[in-house]
Amino acid sequence: MKTEFTPEQMRDPAIAQANEILRSCVHCGFCTATCPTYQILGDELDSPRGRIYLIKDMLENGRPADAKTVKHVDRCLSCLACMTTCPSGVHYMHLVDHARAHIEKTYKRPLFERVLRWSLARILPYPGRFRWALIGAKIARPFGRLVPDPRLRAMLDMAPKKIPPVSRNDDPQVFGAKGKRKMRVALMTGCAQRALNTDINDATIRLLRRLGCDVVVARGAGCCGALVHHMGKEGESHLAAAGNIRAWCGEMDGDGLDAIVINTSGCGTTVKDYGHMLRNDPLAVDAARVSEIAMDISELLAKLDFPDRDMGLRVAYHAACSLQHGQQITSAPKDLLRRAGFEVVEPADAHLCCGSAGTYNLLQPKISGQLKTRKIETLENCAPQIIAAGNIGCMMQIGSGTDVPVVHTVQLLDWATGGPKPPELSLIEP
């Protein structure tokens, strides 16, 4: 793609990188075949190629974002299926991140939308606040039909039927390995997951200890910054990242870490990108150190001596976009489930997003709902006894529309190696 940035514009490192990304695009259109919003809406501007044209025009002319550009960039899920498909290696993720930051700085959204986004940024990354918000949503849900805005109704619907009690395992501490220590790892406990489903971190800690890992919950670590990052709030996301980097580097420089383990794949994609996000920050070197040893839980488990089992249950595996496209991890979770003795099946169009995508299901509920319906139909067509996923957002999205129990992959692996049966599977034998 030909670009015409001025020499003055090119002195901005962010513009220089955008120029490089734009020039790598050859207009082939392969991305349209795997873009969920293009599949749903059929509008070229709701495809990666169309959004690239809009972003190019906005940045090249150095103008504030307009309503048209904002509309179509907002509709992007950041599922990154386009990056898996692209034969030219266009780094769409970094380009759309830049566009969102530009939109946040230059475009004045309607008042209600500004308040809504501000509220999400003030609540979701903070487990305590989020827990209270979920309790309020649960109380208000019976009156949801009276709420006129579909985004507010989506927030009420998001509240789980049961809000788990706080898990003290999420407090800063060190869990010793069972038997001979093989590794020392830090577990990212996250933010929304700590309010929505505490069983995931608990299962992760049990499993890692059982396989010979010291597990560190570092003091000062918290939200990865992804939720605000994808809303274009660059300053807030960098502050969140910096807190984690300082916490984990303190452990790396102390007793050392072999890995930083992440069991929410949306967070994992962001943490692995810290080196890029903070490349112009005083913490750039430490950010790169963190990104280098960050691992999805399935990546780490694949390196450990994981015992074979025979659980004999049929599991439909949902590949979270942030795992299969953002981190290019496709086989490890399925291989581990098979080693645990589960029969693993995959739905048709497994590359397409379920519509969760961070805050997307709250901000774009109509499109999100269409994608959810499609995803659940393909999963249920596999006739599974269980649905497994590696991302809390996907689990909440899919679980809200099916009677098939939805659990995290690590919960099944923990159960298969001696841990408790996930409560969601109480009616399933064995």
C-alpha positions as CSV (number, residue, x, y, z in Angstrom):
1,M,0.0,0.0,0.0
2,K,1.4,3.4,-1.0
3,T,1.5,6.0,1.8
4,E,2.3,9.7,1.8
5,F,3.3,10.7,5.4
6,T,5.3,13.8,5.6
7,P,8.9,13.8,6.9
8,E,7.6,15.7,10.0
9,Q,5.0,13.0,10.6
10,M,7.6,10.3,10.2
11,R,9.5,11.7,13.2
12,D,6.8,10.4,15.4
13,P,7.8,6.7,16.2
14,A,4.1,5.7,16.3
15,I,3.5,7.1,12.8
16,A,6.7,5.6,11.5
17,Q,5.5,2.2,12.7
18,A,2.0,2.7,11.3
19,N,3.6,3.6,8.0
20,E,5.6,0.4,8.0
21,I,2.4,-1.7,8.8
22,L,0.4,0.1,6.1
23,R,3.0,-0.4,3.4
24,S,3.1,-4.2,4.1
25,C,-0.6,-4.5,3.1
26,V,-1.1,-5.6,-0.6
27,H,-4.9,-5.3,-0.7
28,C,-5.3,-9.0,-1.3
29,G,-8.5,-9.3,0.7
30,F,-7.7,-12.7,2.3
31,C,-8.5,-11.1,5.7
32,T,-12.2,-10.7,4.7
33,A,-12.7,-14.4,4.6
34,T,-11.9,-14.9,8.3
35,C,-13.1,-11.5,9.7
36,P,-16.2,-12.2,11.9
37,T,-17.7,-8.7,11.5
38,Y,-17.4,-8.9,7.7
39,Q,-19.0,-12.3,7.8
40,I,-21.9,-10.9,9.9
41,L,-22.3,-7.4,8.3
42,G,-20.9,-7.8,4.7
43,D,-19.6,-4.3,4.7
44,E,-16.1,-3.8,3.3
45,L,-15.5,-1.1,6.0
46,D,-16.2,-3.7,8.6
47,S,-13.3,-5.9,7.3
48,P,-9.6,-5.4,8.2
49,R,-8.8,-4.2,4.7
50,G,-11.6,-1.6,4.9
51,R,-10.5,-0.4,8.4
52,I,-6.9,-0.2,7.2
53,Y,-8.1,2.3,4.5
54,L,-10.0,4.4,7.1
55,I,-7.0,4.4,9.5
56,K,-4.6,5.3,6.7
57,D,-6.7,8.2,5.7
58,M,-7.1,9.4,9.3
59,L,-3.4,9.2,10.2
60,E,-2.0,10.3,6.9
61,N,-4.1,13.5,6.9
62,G,-3.3,14.1,10.6
63,R,-6.9,14.8,11.3
64,P,-9.1,14.0,14.3
65,A,-11.2,10.9,14.0
66,D,-14.6,11.2,12.4
67,A,-17.8,9.4,13.3
68,K,-17.5,7.1,10.3
69,T,-14.0,5.9,11.2
70,V,-14.9,5.5,14.8
71,K,-18.0,3.5,14.0
72,H,-16.1,0.9,12.0
73,V,-13.0,0.7,14.2
74,D,-15.3,0.3,17.3
75,R,-16.9,-2.7,15.5
76,C,-13.5,-4.4,15.3
77,L,-13.3,-7.3,17.8
78,S,-9.4,-7.4,17.8
79,C,-9.8,-11.1,17.3
80,L,-6.7,-11.0,15.1
81,A,-8.0,-13.8,12.8
82,C,-6.8,-11.5,10.0
83,M,-3.2,-11.7,11.2
84,T,-3.4,-15.5,11.1
85,T,-4.7,-15.4,7.5
86,C,-2.6,-12.5,6.1
87,P,0.1,-13.7,3.7
88,S,2.0,-10.4,3.9
89,G,2.4,-10.3,7.7
90,V,0.5,-7.1,8.2
91,H,0.6,-6.4,12.0
92,Y,-3.0,-5.3,12.2
93,M,-3.0,-5.5,16.1
94,H,-0.5,-2.7,16.5
95,L,-2.2,-0.6,13.8
96,V,-5.7,-0.8,15.3
97,D,-4.3,-0.2,18.8
98,H,-2.7,3.0,17.5
99,A,-6.0,4.0,15.8
100,R,-7.9,3.5,19.0
101,A,-5.4,5.7,21.0
102,H,-5.8,8.4,18.3
103,I,-9.6,8.1,18.5
104,E,-9.5,8.4,22.2
105,K,-7.4,11.6,22.0
106,T,-9.2,13.3,19.2
107,Y,-12.8,12.3,19.0
108,K,-15.5,13.5,21.4
109,R,-18.0,10.7,21.9
110,P,-21.6,11.4,22.9
111,L,-22.0,12.0,26.6
112,F,-23.7,8.7,27.5
113,E,-21.0,6.7,25.7
114,R,-18.2,8.7,27.4
115,V,-19.8,7.9,30.8
116,L,-20.2,4.2,29.9
117,R,-16.6,3.8,28.8
118,W,-15.4,5.7,31.8
119,S,-17.4,3.5,34.1
120,L,-16.1,0.3,32.5
121,A,-12.6,1.5,32.9
122,R,-13.2,2.3,36.6
123,I,-14.8,-1.0,37.4
124,L,-13.8,-4.0,35.4
125,P,-10.0,-3.9,36.1
126,Y,-10.6,-3.8,39.9
127,P,-11.9,-7.1,41.3
128,G,-13.4,-5.5,44.4
129,R,-15.4,-2.9,42.5
130,F,-16.3,-5.4,39.8
131,R,-17.7,-7.8,42.5
132,W,-19.9,-5.1,43.9
133,A,-21.1,-4.2,40.3
134,L,-21.9,-7.9,39.7
135,I,-24.0,-8.0,42.9
136,G,-25.8,-4.8,41.8
137,A,-26.4,-6.2,38.3
138,K,-27.7,-9.5,39.7
139,I,-30.2,-7.6,41.9
140,A,-31.3,-5.4,38.9
141,R,-31.5,-8.1,36.3
142,P,-35.2,-8.9,36.9
143,F,-35.9,-5.4,35.8
144,G,-33.7,-5.6,32.7
145,R,-36.7,-5.2,30.3
146,L,-37.2,-1.7,31.6
147,V,-33.7,-0.7,30.7
148,P,-33.9,1.1,27.3
149,D,-30.2,0.9,26.2
150,P,-29.1,-2.5,25.0
151,R,-25.6,-2.0,26.3
152,L,-26.9,-1.6,29.9
153,R,-29.1,-4.6,29.4
154,A,-26.0,-6.6,28.3
155,M,-24.2,-5.5,31.5
156,L,-27.1,-6.8,33.6
157,D,-27.1,-10.1,31.7
158,M,-23.4,-10.5,32.3
159,A,-23.8,-11.1,36.0
160,P,-23.5,-14.8,36.8
161,K,-26.2,-16.6,38.7
162,K,-23.7,-17.2,41.5
163,I,-21.0,-14.8,42.5
164,P,-18.1,-16.8,44.1
165,P,-16.6,-15.7,47.4
166,V,-13.2,-14.1,47.4
167,S,-10.3,-16.6,47.1
168,R,-7.5,-16.0,49.5
169,N,-5.2,-17.8,47.0
170,D,-5.2,-14.6,45.0
171,D,-3.4,-12.8,47.8
172,P,0.3,-12.2,47.5
173,Q,2.1,-15.3,48.7
174,V,4.2,-18.3,47.6
175,F,2.9,-21.8,47.2
176,G,5.5,-24.5,47.5
177,A,5.9,-27.3,45.0
178,K,4.7,-30.8,46.0
179,G,7.8,-33.0,46.0
180,K,10.9,-32.0,44.1
181,R,10.8,-28.4,42.8
182,K,11.3,-28.2,39.0
183,M,10.4,-24.6,38.4
184,R,9.6,-21.3,40.1
185,V,6.8,-19.4,38.3
186,A,4.7,-16.3,38.9
187,L,0.9,-16.6,38.4
188,M,-1.0,-13.7,37.0
189,T,-4.2,-13.7,39.0
190,G,-5.8,-11.0,36.8
191,C,-8.8,-8.8,37.6
192,A,-12.2,-9.7,36.2
193,Q,-11.5,-13.4,36.5
194,R,-11.0,-13.0,40.3
195,A,-14.6,-11.7,40.6
196,L,-16.3,-14.0,38.0
197,N,-14.6,-17.4,38.6
198,T,-12.1,-18.0,41.4
199,D,-11.9,-21.8,40.7
200,I,-9.6,-21.1,37.7
201,N,-6.7,-19.7,39.7
202,D,-7.3,-22.2,42.5
203,A,-7.1,-25.1,40.0
204,T,-4.0,-23.6,38.3
205,I,-2.2,-23.3,41.6
206,R,-3.0,-26.9,42.6
207,L,-2.0,-28.3,39.2
208,L,1.3,-26.4,39.0
209,R,2.3,-27.4,42.6
210,R,1.4,-31.0,41.8
211,L,3.7,-30.9,38.8
212,G,6.6,-29.5,40.7
213,C,6.3,-25.7,40.6
214,D,6.7,-23.1,43.2
215,V,3.9,-20.7,42.4
216,V,4.4,-17.0,43.3
217,V,1.5,-14.5,43.5
218,A,3.6,-11.3,43.3
219,R,2.7,-8.3,45.4
220,G,1.7,-5.3,43.3
221,A,0.6,-7.3,40.2
222,G,-2.9,-6.8,39.0
223,C,-4.8,-6.1,35.8
224,C,-2.8,-6.6,32.6
225,G,-4.2,-3.4,31.1
226,A,-5.9,-5.0,28.1
227,L,-9.4,-3.8,29.0
228,V,-8.5,-0.1,28.9
229,H,-5.9,-0.7,26.2
230,H,-8.6,-1.8,23.7
231,M,-10.6,1.3,24.6
232,G,-7.7,3.4,23.4
233,K,-6.8,4.6,27.0
234,E,-3.1,4.3,26.4
235,G,-2.0,6.1,29.6
236,E,-4.1,3.8,31.8
237,S,-3.0,0.6,30.1
238,H,0.7,1.6,30.4
239,L,0.2,2.3,34.1
240,A,-1.3,-1.1,34.7
241,A,1.5,-2.7,32.7
242,A,4.1,-0.8,34.6
243,G,2.8,-2.1,37.9
244,N,3.0,-5.7,36.8
245,I,6.4,-5.2,35.3
246,R,7.8,-3.8,38.6
247,A,6.2,-6.6,40.6
248,W,7.5,-9.5,38.4
249,C,10.9,-8.0,37.8
250,G,11.2,-7.8,41.6
251,E,10.7,-11.5,41.7
252,M,13.0,-12.1,38.8
253,D,15.8,-10.1,40.4
254,G,15.1,-11.8,43.8
255,D,14.7,-15.6,43.9
256,G,14.2,-15.7,40.1
257,L,11.4,-16.8,37.9
258,D,11.3,-19.5,35.1
259,A,8.1,-18.2,33.7
260,I,5.2,-15.8,34.2
261,V,2.1,-18.0,33.8
262,I,-1.2,-16.6,32.5
263,N,-4.5,-18.6,32.4
264,T,-6.6,-15.9,30.7
265,S,-5.5,-15.8,27.1
266,G,-6.7,-12.2,26.5
267,C,-4.3,-11.1,29.2
268,G,-1.5,-13.3,27.8
269,T,-1.6,-11.6,24.4
270,T,-1.2,-8.3,26.1
271,V,1.5,-9.2,28.5
272,K,3.5,-10.8,25.7
273,D,3.2,-7.4,23.9
274,Y,4.5,-5.4,26.9
275,G,7.9,-5.1,25.2
276,H,6.3,-3.3,22.3
277,M,3.7,-1.3,24.3
278,L,6.4,0.2,26.5
279,R,9.2,0.3,23.9
280,N,9.6,4.1,24.4
281,D,9.2,4.0,28.2
282,P,11.9,4.0,30.8
283,L,10.7,0.5,31.7
284,A,11.3,-0.7,28.1
285,V,14.1,-3.2,29.1
286,D,12.2,-4.7,32.0
287,A,9.0,-4.8,29.8
288,A,10.9,-6.9,27.3
289,R,12.2,-9.2,30.0
290,V,8.6,-9.8,31.2
291,S,7.3,-10.5,27.7
292,E,10.1,-12.9,27.1
293,I,9.1,-15.3,29.9
294,A,5.3,-14.8,29.8
295,M,3.5,-18.1,28.9
296,D,0.0,-19.3,28.6
297,I,-0.7,-22.1,31.1
298,S,-1.0,-24.6,28.3
299,E,2.5,-23.7,27.0
300,L,4.0,-24.3,30.4
301,L,2.2,-27.5,31.1
302,A,3.4,-28.8,27.7
303,K,7.0,-28.4,29.1
304,L,6.3,-30.4,32.3
305,D,5.9,-34.1,32.8
306,F,2.2,-34.3,32.5
307,P,0.8,-37.8,33.3
308,D,-1.5,-39.7,30.9
309,R,-5.0,-40.4,32.2
310,D,-8.3,-41.8,30.9
311,M,-11.3,-39.5,31.8
312,G,-13.5,-40.8,29.0
313,L,-15.6,-37.7,28.5
314,R,-16.4,-35.8,25.3
315,V,-15.0,-32.2,25.3
316,A,-15.7,-29.6,22.7
317,Y,-12.6,-27.3,22.7
318,H,-13.3,-23.6,22.0
319,A,-10.1,-21.9,20.8
320,A,-10.1,-18.4,22.2
321,C,-9.1,-15.9,19.6
322,S,-6.4,-14.4,21.8
323,L,-4.9,-17.8,22.1
324,Q,-5.1,-19.2,18.6
325,H,-4.6,-15.8,16.7
326,G,-3.0,-13.5,19.3
327,Q,-0.5,-16.0,20.6
328,Q,-0.5,-18.6,17.8
329,I,-1.1,-21.4,20.4
330,T,-3.3,-24.0,18.7
331,S,-2.3,-27.6,19.6
332,A,-1.1,-27.5,23.2
333,P,-4.5,-27.2,25.0
334,K,-6.0,-30.0,22.9
335,D,-2.9,-32.2,23.2
336,L,-3.1,-31.8,27.0
337,L,-6.8,-32.7,27.2
338,R,-6.2,-35.8,25.1
339,R,-3.3,-36.9,27.3
340,A,-5.7,-36.5,30.2
341,G,-8.0,-39.0,28.5
342,F,-10.7,-36.7,27.2
343,E,-12.2,-37.1,23.7
344,V,-11.5,-33.7,22.1
345,V,-13.8,-32.4,19.3
346,E,-13.7,-29.0,17.6
347,P,-16.6,-27.0,16.2
348,A,-16.9,-25.9,12.6
349,D,-15.4,-22.5,11.8
350,A,-13.3,-22.7,15.0
351,H,-11.3,-19.7,13.8
352,L,-14.3,-17.3,14.2
353,C,-14.8,-15.3,17.4
354,C,-17.5,-16.0,20.0
355,G,-18.2,-12.3,20.3
356,S,-16.8,-11.7,23.8
357,A,-13.6,-9.8,23.1
358,G,-13.0,-8.0,26.3
359,T,-15.7,-5.3,26.6
360,Y,-17.0,-5.9,23.1
361,N,-20.1,-7.9,24.3
362,L,-21.0,-4.9,26.5
363,L,-20.3,-2.1,23.9
364,Q,-21.5,-3.9,20.8
365,P,-24.1,-6.3,22.1
366,K,-26.0,-6.8,18.8
367,I,-23.0,-8.0,16.8
368,S,-21.7,-9.9,19.8
369,G,-25.0,-11.7,20.2
370,Q,-25.0,-12.8,16.6
371,L,-21.5,-14.2,16.9
372,K,-22.4,-15.9,20.2
373,T,-25.4,-17.7,18.7
374,R,-23.3,-18.9,15.8
375,K,-20.5,-20.2,18.1
376,I,-22.8,-22.0,20.5
377,E,-24.6,-23.7,17.6
378,T,-21.4,-25.0,16.2
379,L,-20.2,-26.2,19.6
380,E,-23.5,-27.9,20.4
381,N,-23.4,-29.6,17.0
382,C,-20.4,-31.5,18.3
383,A,-22.7,-33.2,21.0
384,P,-20.2,-32.5,23.8
385,Q,-20.6,-33.4,27.4
386,I,-18.3,-30.4,28.3
387,I,-17.1,-27.3,26.6
388,A,-13.6,-26.2,27.5
389,A,-11.9,-22.8,26.8
390,G,-8.8,-20.9,28.0
391,N,-10.3,-17.5,28.5
392,I,-12.8,-16.2,31.1
393,G,-14.5,-13.9,28.6
394,C,-15.2,-16.7,26.2
395,M,-16.4,-18.9,29.1
396,M,-18.9,-16.3,30.3
397,Q,-20.1,-15.5,26.7
398,I,-20.7,-19.1,25.7
399,G,-21.9,-20.2,29.1
400,S,-24.7,-17.6,29.0
401,G,-26.3,-19.3,26.0
402,T,-26.0,-23.1,26.5
403,D,-26.9,-25.8,29.0
404,V,-23.6,-27.6,28.3
405,P,-21.2,-26.9,31.2
406,V,-18.4,-24.6,30.3
407,V,-15.1,-24.8,32.2
408,H,-11.5,-23.7,31.8
409,T,-9.1,-26.2,30.3
410,V,-7.0,-26.1,33.4
411,Q,-9.9,-27.1,35.6
412,L,-10.2,-30.3,33.6
413,L,-6.5,-31.0,33.8
414,D,-6.5,-30.4,37.5
415,W,-9.4,-32.8,38.0
416,A,-7.7,-35.4,35.8
417,T,-4.5,-35.3,37.9
418,G,-6.1,-35.6,41.3
419,G,-7.8,-32.3,41.9
420,P,-11.5,-31.8,42.8
421,K,-14.2,-32.2,40.2
422,P,-15.2,-28.7,38.8
423,P,-18.6,-27.8,40.4
424,E,-20.0,-27.1,36.9
425,L,-19.7,-30.8,36.2
426,S,-21.5,-32.1,39.3
427,L,-24.2,-33.9,37.2
428,I,-21.7,-35.6,34.9
429,E,-20.3,-39.0,35.5
430,P,-17.7,-40.1,36.5
